[in-house]
Amino acid sequence: MKISQVGALHRTVAAAVVGTALLCVAVPGMAAEEPAPIKIGILHSLSGTMAISEVSLRDVDLMAIEEINAKGGVCLTKEGKKTCHKIEPVVVDPASNWDLFAEKAKQLLLQDKVAVVFGCWTSVSRKSVLPVFEQNDGLLFYPVQYEGEECSDAVFYTGAAPNQQAIPAVEYLMSEEGGGAKKFYLLGTDYVYPRTTNKILRAMLKAKGVPEDNIREEYTPFHHQDYQQIVQKIKAFSAGGKTAVISTINGDSNVPFYKEFANQGLTASDVPIMAFSVAEDELRGMDTSALVGHLATWNYFESVDTPANKAFVAHFKEYAKKNNLPDAEHRVTDDPMEASYFGVYLWKQAVEKAGTTDVAAVRKALYGMKFNAPSGEVKIDERNHHTWRPVLVGEIRKDGQFKIVHRSKGLVKPEPWSEYTNPDKGCDWVDHKGTYEKNAK
């Protein structure tokens, strides 16, 4: 019995070997086996309070992947032989739950074995996943403006640092061109990004001679809905004019805030709101008739008038309809979407330059890398993992788009550590190990 079992086993193994051999033999007319796909992770909230902003980042990432795959994928050259790999997205939903972000990041890196992750919106979600990426040699592309004061080897930041959004926004408001504001109400959602950004802005305002009495600061929780009392306080504070609201409200709380602002009779000509987290995609869900003239500062607007941007916008609208995305007829593009989109392409370019998806090699290849984005050429800084981008100030139009009223002269170099709060700190992964003291002996 045992002998027959061994014989049967041998016959089974032999058959498997022959079958494998047949699979490996090139048969005329049979297509060659396609190279294994490269998995990449998409880590955005598709439900919960942040879905209003993050769903579109998932959508534009998938569009970029579709474009790249249609052109052959990511092509690696080794020993003179070129092999092109399709990209396979692995999409997860951390559901606006900061702890779940860390769990999903770990799943993507350790179980799904993705080569890179594109994800996060809020700084609290990014802070949640940061240890996961740093401890597991992961690579994250983060596409949203943020508060700075971070210099991670595991992250490439394609959104704005404070000197590329918050600082120039307030400088514009204080200028004659921007209305000469002298009083500032700093209103945000209660988490790290608004608090750190407002710490920097408060230091900046004081450095420019704005007295303490002319600055107010207030925070509300995520998903806050009742802004009646806060708007009353803004109304009282703004008596006498020359007052602006600096809004770092995130997520779906923006809808009731702007609505209450209008309900109490405040307009952009009375008290302009300068927003850092409201773009075209958020305005899509609002009645914009009462928001005309309010402001936002970003590095991209859908209204950027370039052939490349017109093609990008048209393609996204076509993509939305083709894939039956929710509200496809009214989908728009915005700054975080552009930053997420060109991040995918920068990663592709870096992988092809490095000839591998190895994180260390890709990281090195990214330094100084340029890409012709919809807004124009952007560049990854040669040292600090952040992105050189233009700065644009826009006024909300009735159609939910922005009229660009101010733009920087060329690209602005990103500075993760602000000159107003940390003038002696810098970020450098070439000559230093990340954050360093500029004046250290």
Disulfide bonds with the S-S distance in Angstrom:
Cys75-Cys84 2.00
Cys151-Cys427 1.99
